[in-house]
Each structure stands twice: as C-alpha cells, then as structure tokens.
Amino acid sequence: GEEQWRVPVDEDGFVFECDAYWWNEDLYFSTPMTENTPMYFTFKYPDSDDLTEQSPELLYLKNYMIAFEEALERHDYSYLDYIDLASFVKWLLVSDYLCINDGGGSNLFLYKEDSTGETKVKMGPNWDLDSYMGGVTALATIRVYWNKAPFYYHQLIKKDSFMERYRELYNETRDTLTASVDSAISKIDTEAHA
C-alpha cells in the first residue's frame, strides 16, 4: 500500500535508484549515460523479484530514461518533458545546503508515480544524511566531482532553466534557513563557541 512508501507511487509506478551497489541486485539496467560507469539502475518498487529483463515494466522505464538522456543532450527544453524540474532542483539544493559527502556515488533515488505519459520522473527523497557537512567545500560532493559522478546533474547545471529555478529556490529559502540555524545556535551559544 501507499503508506509503506516515502513517495507516492501507484501500483504501476516505480521507485528506483542510480545505484553504486547494483551488482548486489539480481536485476538492473543501464542506459547510454550509465553504461560505462560504476552506476546502474536498480528497482526498489516494483520488487526486482517480480521482474525479468524482458518485463514490460523494466523495458518501459529503461526506454523512458534513454529518451530523457537523449533530450538532455539537446540544446532545448525537451528534457523537461521527462523530469519534474522542482524535485531535481530541491534535491540538489538540500544536498548543497548540507554539504552531503556521498551523493555522487549512491543515494540517488528517483520515482515515477505511474507508467503513463501524464507523470514525470521525480528526484528524491534525499537519503542517508550521515555524511552531512562532510564535504571539503561549501557544496555537495555530487557538484564537486560531477565530471566523475555518473548522474545527470553535470548536464542539468548547464541548463539555464535549471539554474534559474535553483537560484530562485535558493533566494526563497536562504533567509528562513539562516534564521533557523541562528536560532538553534543561540540556544547553545556558549557550547557552540566553545
């Protein structure tokens, strides 16, 4: 049932991961952009035990992601036909705010609510935050090493539409976030300064 998931997917929806540990799974798939990388896609829902390499669900999602990758390579906005821009922007901004140290090699979860053309792939949820503030720069590792990270952010960041929405969301949230951090720190002021 829907209550068991952290994301809203229908029975014909998908929860999947661009997974550094794909080789632990019985079923996985690659796309042209992941083929020669250490990351392939694995299924979290539907359960991979219920699928085969020729399952319509696997073929649908694989073809969808390949079409997205082809659109991402074009110099237009067609990539927005495949992904939910807001969720991809939010995921990166959260990772940047927290300086997540391992987002470039794991914890890249995505979902598609159903297998119709009415929904798009969404990024998230952010996951496994045990490496927060672990980066050596003021950004998430996926940004620092994005030329090596086999995921889509190194292409998305070059898209004006993506960066415009990123800047907007940053400007919308930074004052509230800064005030929240300052408020929390003020409660432990002496200890924080020590």
C-alpha positions in Angstrom: 0.0 0.0 0.0 0.9 3.6 -0.5 1.5 4.1 3.3 4.6 1.9 3.1 6.4 4.2 0.7 8.0 7.6 1.4 7.0 8.6 -2.1 3.5 8.5 -3.7 3.5 5.8 -6.4 0.6 3.9 -7.9 0.7 0.1 -8.4 2.1 0.8 -11.9 4.7 3.3 -10.6 8.4 3.0 -10.0 10.9 3.7 -7.2 14.4 3.2 -8.5 18.0 4.1 -7.7 21.0 5.0 -9.7 22.9 2.5 -7.6 26.7 2.1 -6.9 25.9 -1.3 -5.5 23.8 -2.6 -8.5 25.9 -5.7 -8.6 24.2 -6.9 -5.3 20.9 -7.0 -7.1 19.6 -9.8 -9.4 18.1 -7.3 -11.8 19.4 -3.9 -13.0 19.6 -1.9 -16.2 21.9 0.6 -17.7 21.4 3.4 -20.1 23.8 5.0 -22.6 24.9 7.5 -20.0 25.4 4.9 -17.2 26.8 2.1 -19.4 30.5 2.8 -18.8 30.2 4.0 -15.2 30.1 2.2 -11.9 26.4 3.0 -11.5 23.4 1.2 -12.9 19.7 1.5 -12.2 18.0 -0.9 -9.7 14.4 -1.3 -8.7 13.1 -0.7 -5.2 9.5 -0.9 -6.5 8.3 -3.0 -8.1 10.3 -5.6 -6.4 13.0 -6.9 -8.8 12.0 -10.5 -7.8 8.8 -9.8 -9.7 10.6 -8.7 -12.9 12.8 -10.1 -15.7 15.0 -8.4 -18.2 12.1 -8.6 -20.7 9.4 -7.4 -18.3 7.2 -4.6 -19.7 7.9 -2.5 -16.6 11.7 -2.7 -16.9 11.6 -2.0 -20.7 9.2 0.9 -20.2 11.4 2.6 -17.5 14.6 1.9 -19.4 13.2 3.4 -22.6 11.9 6.4 -20.7 15.3 7.1 -19.2 17.0 6.7 -22.5 14.6 9.2 -24.1 15.3 11.6 -21.2 19.0 11.3 -21.8 18.6 12.0 -25.5 16.5 15.1 -24.6 19.1 16.2 -22.1 21.8 16.2 -24.8 19.8 18.6 -26.9 20.1 22.3 -26.6 16.4 22.9 -25.9 13.9 22.4 -23.1 12.7 19.0 -24.2 14.4 17.4 -21.2 11.6 19.0 -19.1 9.1 16.6 -20.7 10.7 13.8 -18.8 11.6 15.1 -15.3 10.0 17.2 -12.6 12.3 20.2 -12.5 11.3 21.3 -9.0 12.2 17.9 -7.4 15.6 17.8 -9.1 16.4 21.3 -8.1 15.2 20.7 -4.5 17.3 17.6 -4.2 20.5 19.4 -5.2 19.8 22.4 -3.1 19.2 20.2 0.0 22.5 18.4 -0.8 24.3 21.7 -1.2 22.9 23.2 2.0 24.0 20.1 3.9 27.3 19.6 2.0 26.4 15.9 1.5 29.5 14.0 1.0 28.3 10.8 -0.7 25.6 12.0 -3.2 27.8 11.4 -6.1 28.1 7.7 -5.7 25.0 6.5 -4.0 21.7 7.5 -2.5 20.3 8.7 -5.9 16.7 7.7 -5.6 14.1 8.5 -8.2 10.4 7.7 -8.7 7.7 7.9 -11.3 4.2 7.9 -9.9 2.8 5.7 -12.7 3.6 4.3 -16.1 1.6 6.9 -18.1 2.7 9.9 -20.0 1.0 12.1 -17.5 3.7 11.8 -14.9 7.4 12.6 -14.9 10.4 11.2 -13.1 11.0 12.9 -9.8 14.1 13.1 -7.8 14.2 12.1 -4.2 13.8 11.7 -1.4 17.2 12.9 -0.1 18.5 9.9 1.8 21.3 8.7 4.1 22.4 12.1 5.5 25.1 10.6 7.7 27.8 12.4 5.7 26.3 15.9 6.0 28.8 18.7 6.4 31.4 16.1 5.3 32.5 17.9 2.2 35.7 19.9 1.9 34.0 22.7 0.0 30.7 24.6 0.5 28.9 22.3 -1.9 27.7 18.7 -2.1 30.1 16.2 -3.4 28.0 15.5 -6.4 28.8 19.0 -7.6 32.5 19.0 -6.7 33.0 15.7 -8.6 30.2 15.9 -11.1 32.5 15.3 -14.0 33.2 11.9 -12.5 29.7 11.4 -11.0 27.7 9.2 -13.4 24.5 11.1 -12.9 22.6 13.9 -14.6 23.5 16.9 -12.5 26.6 17.8 -14.5 24.3 18.3 -17.6 21.4 19.8 -15.7 23.6 22.5 -14.2 24.4 23.7 -17.7 20.8 24.3 -18.5 19.6 27.9 -17.9 16.2 26.7 -16.9 17.6 24.5 -14.2 20.0 27.1 -12.8 17.3 29.8 -12.9 15.0 27.7 -10.8 17.9 26.8 -8.5 18.7 30.4 -7.9 15.0 31.2 -7.3 14.7 28.4 -4.7 17.9 29.4 -3.0 16.8 33.0 -2.7 13.4 31.9 -1.4 14.8 29.7 1.3 18.2 31.1 2.4 16.9 33.8 4.8 14.5 31.4 6.6 17.2 28.7 6.8 19.8 31.2 8.1 17.3 32.4 10.7 16.6 28.8 11.8 20.2 28.0 12.1 21.0 31.2 14.0 18.0 30.5 16.4 19.2 26.9 17.0 22.8 28.1 17.6 21.7 30.8 20.0 20.1 28.2 22.3 23.5 26.6 22.7 25.6 29.7 22.3 28.2 29.1 24.9 28.7 25.5 23.9 28.8 26.4 20.2 31.5 29.0 20.8 33.5 26.6 23.0 
